[in-house]
Amino acid sequence: MQLIDGKTVSQAVKERVRDEIAHDGLKIGLAVVIVGNDQASRVYVNNKKKACEFCGITSYEYALPEETTEEQLLELVDTLNNDGKVNGILVQLPLPEHINEKKIIEHISPMKDVDAFHAVNVGRIMIGDYAFLPCTPAGVMELIHSTGTEIAGKECVVIGRSNIVGKPMAMLLLHENGTVTVCHSRTKNLAEVCRRADILVSAVGRAGFVTADMVKEGAVVIDVGMNRNAEGKLCGDVDFDGVAPKCSFITPVPGGVGPMTIAMLMENTLRAKKLQS
Ligand code: GUN
């Protein structure tokens, strides 16, 4: 069993982005909008700012109070859509209850939508003609590639069907000619389906969900989960100690998929700049 080191792979992606920006003398701006006081969001946003600094991207933070209205947020997005210094716009989710997330996302210019959450970008991913990939699935692809595993013809099983991870993840694996199955809460014989997987990606959000009996000997296992266990410790969906001995490669949590998401955001911001030039 080999551990896939997300820190090393993400560092390489960030260095690639940094070197290209420096080499081409690019001036790039990323607007990061956060509304309210969600603690996890605050940590994510700070990490995104740090990564920008590393890569030579200017970050513009807009930290708005919880009581910000939908109208005010739409106006800010308008302003950022029209600001030439801003190449990428990221509105950190979740937004407060009184704001319609979908409405805000659809208001972001698709050319600046570095999360690839806008329907136009989601549609482009579906047809395989895309500029941006959603950061987490794109990060998972980088991790799989880093193992040297060929995806074409392999049985790939994705657990979870969210718009942010599961669905685009399935598309990316399909674009690389994997044979893809998407499992979810209504899937029958889940363990049996998962046991078919040469490449198993879990994005469920439940600690200890993927157990050793669900994993084929020699599988590549990617854990997208970010959960707290009973002791409050950060852990993924996979029962790591039980599953790891069966895998050819496995990602740890933390230090697997997590660091990749931000690295891919940096790459998307560079792509946005090029798209707009
Ligand atoms: N909240 C949790 N993950 C993400 C993400 O990738 N993008 C945004 N905008 N919000 C998030």
Residues whose N, C-alpha, C, O or C-beta is under 5 A from the ligand:
A	BS01	GUN	V91 Q92 L93 P94 D115
